[in-house]
Amino acid sequence: MQLKNATYHIQDISMEALAEKYGTPLFVYNAFTIDRQINRLQNAFDGFPHRINYAAKSLTNIAVLKLMCSYGLGLDVVSVNELQMGLDAGFDADDILFTSNSVSFEEIKEAIARGVKVNIDSLSLLETFGKEYGGSQPCSIRLKLDPLVGEHEASTEWHNKSKFGIHYSRLDDIKALIDTYNLDIVGLHVHNSSSFLDIPVYVKAAKRMFDIARSFEGLDFIDFGGGITVPFHPEDETIDVNKLGKALTTEVHSFYDDYGSRPEIWFEPGRFLVSECGYLLCSVTVLKGDRDLPYAGTDTGFNHLLRPKLYGAYHDICNISNPEGELQNYHITGNMCETDFLGRDRPVARIREGDILCIKNAGAYGACMASNYNSRLRPAEVMIREGKVQLIRERETYEDLVRNQLDVSW
């Protein structure tokens, strides 16, 4: 988003004009940003065979999935519905990895029936898989590592309590199940948290995965998951993907020399690809305040952008209606009947009732986590690509809200 002639634009499209045409709240996505982020990763990892699998859960709109498919990416999905949306968007089943997490075996069977690879993350599920399929269906194994212990205190807590994957200390149990059921293990996967990773930590995790992989023959891929984040706050430090690519290239080729073949290295970015592409436009409905800072109330809230409420996440907020106004600190709030801060004590160009505010970094885990809490409707979504605006989700209506409810006469 650029400020030109006192007006914010994306690809020469006025943000205020979008708000006027489509109303607020409104999610706006810039396809150019997605293109830039994909190219950054492809260039960073061009020193070894790799595949980028878009993490569908981060922004699941089918138009976004079609865009990712057009770039030749693979897809990582976490439910059968995401899987089906991926197929509908044009992905080949062979390019989709279903990563299970606390799912029933029936869902695993549905995924296999649709022709995709499945990622198993518990010993009990691996045993059930073996009893059902033996070696007739390939699968990968999701592992839980402790790569950050001793380096980040917060990450130690996160990894100790993480529900994802089979802890690597249970490798003997995994191997016993493989031998018992003659399982065809084609890949290894690890879940990384983007909250704590830096390059030394990422490389440490890679080394541990390669050490484990040496004990598995005939792997097709090793999947490092996500974990590459983007800056939300101006002072945030993030991974330099080019430096990461160089560091990984050394480790990958060292592994290849020992292993004897060249499994692809997979990555499954979500936030990295779509977070910065997204903006949530909202209207200021009320200004009030007495002894505290002014409150700027808006027509959105945590029903549309849950991250500030759920995680305490920081999202930059600007006033696109008065971009050159004098800065003043405000509490920016939503319209939920709950404590609903989108930003506390934020310096924003002077706000007036009716102004349009823009919440940045709203592409990942924004619209896809939205709800109908307080019986409010979910916003429309538009994408700007090559200078053209495309409506990719209509604003909900009251009819959408009550569509599946049944009228009962007591």
Phi and psi in degrees as a GROMACS rama.xvg file:
@    title "Ramachandran Plot"
@    xaxis  label "Phi"
@    yaxis  label "Psi"
@TYPE xy
-121.934  147.036  GLN-2
-98.8557  114.466  LEU-3
-132.044  125.927  LYS-4
52.6006  45.8555  ASN-5
63.733  22.2047  ALA-6
-135.355  135.202  THR-7
-82.1275  135.238  TYR-8
-131.732  154.369  HIS-9
-125.064  120.44  ILE-10
48.7259  45.8378  GLN-11
67.2167  11.8715  ASP-12
-98.6008  123.954  ILE-13
-68.7139  129.791  SER-14
-67.5462  -37.7151  MET-15
-63.6089  -38.251  GLU-16
-64.4827  -36.7007  ALA-17
-63.0134  -43.9616  LEU-18
-63.0011  -38.2707  ALA-19
-68.5235  -39.8467  GLU-20
-75.1848  -43.7869  LYS-21
-103.518  -8.42509  TYR-22
80.6944  171.881  GLY-23
-125.205  155.431  THR-24
-66.4774  155.983  PRO-25
-149.553  126.694  LEU-26
-87.4329  130.92  PHE-27
-122.379  129.391  VAL-28
-119.24  134.952  TYR-29
-103.031  107.196  ASN-30
-64.0824  -27.5118  ALA-31
-59.5909  -38.2336  PHE-32
-65.0658  -39.9504  THR-33
-62.2328  -45.0489  ILE-34
-57.5931  -45.4134  ASP-35
-61.3801  -44.4401  ARG-36
-68.5097  -38.7223  GLN-37
-62.1082  -45.8889  ILE-38
-62.1049  -36.9497  ASN-39
-60.1994  -44.8414  ARG-40
-69.9686  -44.7885  LEU-41
-60.1123  -40.8398  GLN-42
-70.0206  -37.7572  ASN-43
-66.4889  -33.3055  ALA-44
-107.141  21.9929  PHE-45
-76.8712  0.226012  ASP-46
-85.2064  0.271946  GLY-47
-156.826  158.886  PHE-48
-62.732  127.304  PRO-49
-148.808  165.698  HIS-50
-142.59  137.382  ARG-51
-99.4142  117.537  ILE-52
-106.47  114.721  ASN-53
-66.9091  130.066  TYR-54
-78.6253  99.6207  ALA-55
-59.2196  -28.9717  ALA-56
-63.5575  -20.9533  LYS-57
-73.0768  -32.1127  SER-58
-161.497  103.462  LEU-59
-99.6101  4.73915  THR-60
-53.9078  133.078  ASN-61
-64.4169  -27.5652  ILE-62
-66.3666  -36.3509  ALA-63
-68.5527  -40.7396  VAL-64
-61.5213  -40.7327  LEU-65
-62.802  -38.6627  LYS-66
-63.1771  -45.3511  LEU-67
-62.3061  -39.6391  MET-68
-62.4607  -37.5809  CYS-69
-65.3727  -23.2251  SER-70
-84.7416  -2.84935  TYR-71
81.3835  19.5872  GLY-72
-79.4471  162.793  LEU-73
-89.7005  -173.67  GLY-74
-141.023  132.264  LEU-75
-106.618  124.832  ASP-76
-124.458  155.527  VAL-77
-123.951  5.28089  VAL-78
-150.144  161.326  SER-79
-65.0805  -33.684  VAL-80
-66.9478  -41.9453  ASN-81
-60.5471  -41.3025  GLU-82
-57.0062  -49.165  LEU-83
-65.3936  -37.1612  GLN-84
-62.4941  -37.849  MET-85
-63.1729  -43.9807  GLY-86
-62.5438  -43.2098  LEU-87
-63.8972  -29.2147  ASP-88
-79.3027  -8.5628  ALA-89
112.183  -0.84283  GLY-90
-69.5573  139.86  PHE-91
-72.5332  145.643  ASP-92
-56.0366  -35.3291  ALA-93
-68.004  -15.7407  ASP-94
-97.7062  9.47911  ASP-95
-116.422  133.027  ILE-96
-114.521  122.105  LEU-97
-93.0597  112.65  PHE-98
-100.556  106.195  THR-99
-77.8492  149.357  SER-100
-157.027  106.39  ASN-101
56.1741  38.4729  SER-102
-102.118  158.685  VAL-103
-74.8844  159.508  SER-104
-67.335  -25.6071  PHE-105
-60.4024  -36.9877  GLU-106
-69.602  -37.0992  GLU-107
-59.9555  -44.0951  ILE-108
-64.4724  -37.5902  LYS-109
-62.8234  -41.8005  GLU-110
-63.0037  -44.111  ALA-111
-64.9706  -37.8627  ILE-112
-62.9396  -25.5012  ALA-113
-88.6019  -0.589531  ARG-114
91.3165  13.0598  GLY-115
-98.0811  164.135  VAL-116
-79.8409  147.206  LYS-117
-116.88  148.838  VAL-118
-112.483  119.122  ASN-119
-99.2415  131.084  ILE-120
-123.273  19.3658  ASP-121
-148.807  151.904  SER-122
-65.953  -38.7274  LEU-123
-64.8583  -39.9999  SER-124
-68.9856  -35.5779  LEU-125
-64.4312  -39.0998  LEU-126
-67.8569  -43.0278  GLU-127
-61.2773  -41.3611  THR-128
-59.2425  -44.6609  PHE-129
-63.0807  -41.4452  GLY-130
-64.111  -35.553  LYS-131
-80.1459  -42.8837  GLU-132
-116.786  -19.8277  TYR-133
57.1484  -132.028  GLY-134
-98.3688  13.8704  GLY-135
-78.7995  -18.9536  SER-136
-126.251  130.664  GLN-137
-73.2705  155.762  PRO-138
-151.513  166.081  CYS-139
-118.315  165.071  SER-140
-118.254  128.988  ILE-141
-92.7622  122.789  ARG-142
-107.34  152.12  LEU-143
-110.746  121.19  LYS-144
-108.382  171.817  LEU-145
-122.35  59.2397  ASP-146
-73.9002  -15.263  PRO-147
-107.586  -2.83343  LEU-148
-58.0607  133.807  VAL-149
86.2137  -7.35065  GLY-150
-113.804  -35.0589  GLU-151
-135.497  115.742  HIS-152
-59.0735  -43.9315  GLU-153
-63.2854  -35.3478  ALA-154
-71.2568  -29.8425  SER-155
-59.9408  -45.2512  THR-156
-61.6081  -44.4699  GLU-157
-61.4195  -48.2001  TRP-158
-68.6091  -35.6268  HIS-159
-63.247  -32.1602  ASN-160
-102.039  -0.241024  LYS-161
-64.6988  136.754  SER-162
-90.7807  -2.15663  LYS-163
-90.1753  125.011  PHE-164
89.5475  171.428  GLY-165
-96.6018  125.179  ILE-166
-60.3858  138.761  HIS-167
-64.0952  -16.2574  TYR-168
-69.4777  -11.5095  SER-169
-98.8281  23.7865  ARG-170
-59.2438  -36.9258  LEU-171
-62.5547  -38.393  ASP-172
-67.5985  -38.7884  ASP-173
-61.0091  -47.5464  ILE-174
-62.6434  -36.3325  LYS-175
-64.687  -40.222  ALA-176
-68.1123  -37.7383  LEU-177
-60.9016  -44.3807  ILE-178
-68.6639  -40.3819  ASP-179
-63.84  -41.0252  THR-180
-110.522  7.63266  TYR-181
53.8404  46.178  ASN-182
-69.3399  145.299  LEU-183
-99.9135  92.6044  ASP-184
-90.9915  112.847  ILE-185
-104.335  -9.89896  VAL-186
-157.604  158.634  GLY-187
-122.748  145.07  LEU-188
-137.159  146.178  HIS-189
-133.892  142.014  VAL-190
-92.792  124.881  HIS-191
-112.42  144.785  ASN-192
-96.6421  125.017  SER-193
-69.5781  -10.8747  SER-194
-73.6644  -20.7761  SER-195
-128.092  -3.63558  PHE-196
-80.4138  142.065  LEU-197
-136.197  178.528  ASP-198
-62.0402  -48.093  ILE-199
-57.9407  -38.487  PRO-200
-67.8278  -42.5116  VAL-201
-61.2598  -43.6866  TYR-202
-66.529  -37.6079  VAL-203
-61.7643  -42.9991  LYS-204
-63.5862  -40.4264  ALA-205
-61.9819  -44.0097  ALA-206
-60.9544  -42.1157  LYS-207
-66.3486  -39.6599  ARG-208
-63.7605  -39.9015  MET-209
-66.9492  -37.5994  PHE-210
-60.6651  -42.9786  ASP-211
-67.0437  -42.2035  ILE-212
-62.1917  -27.6781  ALA-213
-61.8785  -20.5044  ARG-214
-93.7227  4.07512  SER-215
-116.486  124.798  PHE-216
-87.7484  147.409  GLU-217
70.289  29.4986  GLY-218
-69.3147  141.326  LEU-219
-91.7716  -29.2136  ASP-220
-155.163  157.461  PHE-221
-127.356  122.803  ILE-222
-108.981  117.786  ASP-223
-89.7901  6.99871  PHE-224
67.4948  -150.104  GLY-225
-96.0893  -130.834  GLY-226
96.9016  -2.8938  GLY-227
-101.28  110.547  ILE-228
-101.085  -175.187  THR-229
-129.529  160.531  VAL-230
-74.1454  133.77  PRO-231
-103.914  -41.0007  PHE-232
-102.857  145.599  HIS-233
-53.6117  -25.8285  PRO-234
-96.2953  3.60588  GLU-235
-66.2738  137.763  ASP-236
-98.7546  135.865  GLU-237
-130.859  168.676  THR-238
-71.7923  132.438  ILE-239
-80.1059  107.388  ASP-240
-66.4458  -28.7276  VAL-241
-67.7555  -42.2734  ASN-242
-66.8493  -38.0514  LYS-243
-62.5474  -43.4594  LEU-244
-59.7457  -41.6421  GLY-245
-65.5694  -42.8666  LYS-246
-64.4425  -42.0313  ALA-247
-68.6841  -34.701  LEU-248
-57.8274  -42.2078  THR-249
-61.3055  -46.6733  THR-250
-68.9102  -39.4844  GLU-251
-61.9378  -47.6431  VAL-252
-70.707  -30.5981  HIS-253
-63.7437  -40.7817  SER-254
-64.7056  -45.1546  PHE-255
-57.1983  -40.4662  TYR-256
-59.9838  -37.6438  ASP-257
-81.2011  -36.4045  ASP-258
-78.075  -33.4783  TYR-259
96.3638  -13.9219  GLY-260
-138.938  -177.796  SER-261
-127.646  77.1168  ARG-262
-59.693  143.096  PRO-263
-65.2141  147.582  GLU-264
-100.544  120.578  ILE-265
-105.211  148.546  TRP-266
-131.749  148.538  PHE-267
-130.386  68.9706  GLU-268
-72.7319  142.404  PRO-269
-125.443  -68.0736  GLY-270
-53.7125  -42.3586  ARG-271
-60.786  -35.0263  PHE-272
-82.5498  -35.9887  LEU-273
-120.948  -11.1476  VAL-274
-58.8987  -52.7037  SER-275
-74.1495  -11.797  GLU-276
-76.7182  -16.536  CYS-277
-106.746  142.178  GLY-278
-134.42  139.476  TYR-279
-110.401  113.26  LEU-280
-91.7116  135.725  LEU-281
-143.029  157.117  CYS-282
-100.744  142.477  SER-283
-81.1786  117.712  VAL-284
-95.3039  -26.8247  THR-285
-157.156  144.702  VAL-286
-117.1  130.594  LEU-287
-157.31  168.337  LYS-288
153  151.321  GLY-289
-127.157  -86.2808  ASP-290
-85.1475  -15.0918  ARG-291
-98.5157  -173.777  ASP-292
-62.9215  156.992  LEU-293
-61.476  144.04  PRO-294
-101.855  129.117  TYR-295
-106.63  104.722  ALA-296
-85.6399  142.655  GLY-297
-125.702  172.1  THR-298
-92.3838  18.9354  ASP-299
-125.012  -168.878  THR-300
173.419  -164.772  GLY-301
-71.8242  -6.72337  PHE-302
-71.1796  -19.3333  ASN-303
-108.865  -35.0336  HIS-304
-132.983  96.8425  LEU-305
-81.009  -22.0991  LEU-306
-56.7606  -43.0803  ARG-307
-60.8052  -38.3208  PRO-308
-73.6191  -44.0375  LYS-309
-77.1065  -42.4368  LEU-310
-113.868  -5.89603  TYR-311
69.5189  26.0656  GLY-312
-69.4642  145.326  ALA-313
-93.5074  128.769  TYR-314
-128.288  125.089  HIS-315
-63.9218  142.759  ASP-316
-131.216  131.663  ILE-317
-131.625  160.067  CYS-318
-100.203  104.267  ASN-319
-80.3596  -10.9811  ILE-320
-85.4964  -19.5457  SER-321
-143.999  58.6784  ASN-322
-64.6451  -22.8992  PRO-323
-105.542  13.7782  GLU-324
-71.3102  163.561  GLY-325
-67.6289  137.521  GLU-326
-70.1087  138.053  LEU-327
-145.742  145.84  GLN-328
-85.83  136.982  ASN-329
-138.216  154.694  TYR-330
-92.1735  124.681  HIS-331
-99.6077  121.246  ILE-332
-123.618  160.473  THR-333
-96.5088  -174.153  GLY-334
-108.682  17.8252  ASN-335
-73.3942  150.543  MET-336
-83.6041  59.2025  CYS-337
-156.9  168.426  GLU-338
-61.9235  122.301  THR-339
-145.692  69.6149  ASP-340
-90.7278  126.421  PHE-341
-89.7139  -25.1874  LEU-342
-166.224  134.669  GLY-343
-107.617  135.604  ARG-344
52.496  51.9265  ASP-345
-99.754  132.752  ARG-346
-75.9154  115.841  PRO-347
-134.912  143.643  VAL-348
-53.0307  139.871  ALA-349
-40.505  126.665  ARG-350
-100.148  137.138  ILE-351
-122.785  152.796  ARG-352
-59.3708  134.428  GLU-353
96.2293  -13.1695  GLY-354
-66.4109  155.765  ASP-355
-101.5  122.318  ILE-356
-100.403  150.496  LEU-357
-120.64  120.948  CYS-358
-98.7937  120.931  ILE-359
-88.9277  170.075  LYS-360
54.7472  42.1471  ASN-361
-103.974  12.0637  ALA-362
-76.4141  -39.9521  GLY-363
-96.0706  131.574  ALA-364
57.3943  38.2848  TYR-365
-108.247  -88.6097  GLY-366
-58.0888  -35.6838  ALA-367
-71.8372  -15.7033  CYS-368
-106.397  6.66756  MET-369
-69.5911  156.84  ALA-370
-138.788  177.136  SER-371
-103.795  25.4719  ASN-372
-56.0241  144.705  TYR-373
63.9184  17.6025  ASN-374
55.3994  36.5117  SER-375
-97.0839  155.206  ARG-376
-91.162  149.936  LEU-377
-81.4107  147.54  ARG-378
-72.9498  166.971  PRO-379
-74.1958  161.755  ALA-380
-132.232  137.063  GLU-381
-129.134  151.215  VAL-382
-123.572  138.756  MET-383
-107.176  120.482  ILE-384
-138.729  127.289  ARG-385
52.469  41.2729  GLU-386
78.5177  6.17502  GLY-387
-116.682  142.459  LYS-388
-99.0843  130.114  VAL-389
-126.015  124.227  GLN-390
-72.01  121.399  LEU-391
-114.485  -6.13786  ILE-392
-154.562  128.483  ARG-393
-76.1003  152.078  GLU-394
-63.9942  139.157  ARG-395
-66.7141  158.55  GLU-396
-120.921  171.12  THR-397
-59.3203  -37.5112  TYR-398
-60.7909  -37.3326  GLU-399
-64.3281  -37.9901  ASP-400
-63.7603  -38.3174  LEU-401
-106.558  7.54166  VAL-402
-54.0639  -42.472  ARG-403
-97.9373  5.56231  ASN-404
-86.0483  145.929  GLN-405
-109.48  135.995  LEU-406
-81.4457  121.114  ASP-407
-117.83  134.746  VAL-408
-99.3592  112.367  SER-409
